[in-house]
Amino acid sequence: MNEQEQSEFKEDAYSKAVRAGKRTYFFDVKATKNDDFFLTITESKRIFESEGKFSYEKHKIFLYREDFEKFFEGLHASLHFIKTKKPNDVETKSIETEFSNVDFEDLQTLE
């Protein structure tokens, strides 16, 4: 996030860290200048490099209020599937989506 993007947000309104094995998940509620909340979910994993040095690999998701319901529906459906099925019970993968198929070769990169 660059300096301009950071200035658009106020400080964290709420933060929760969850350690899970080799990973830590951070759930951070932030407020925009328009006084609305959004959630960032960050996965952080320690990576060991050469000579005993380490760094952290991080992946971040920004979840905005207008997406909360659909996100939770997808998460709930996925967790329900995991809890009720076994891998050898599934013959084909079913993917429910409203998006069209995207061919990555069609995407242009910015240089």
Beta strands, then each sheet from edge to edge (+ up, - down):
strand 1: 9-20
strand 2: 23-32
strand 3: 37-48
strand 4: 54-64
sheet 1: 1+ 2- 3+ 4-
end
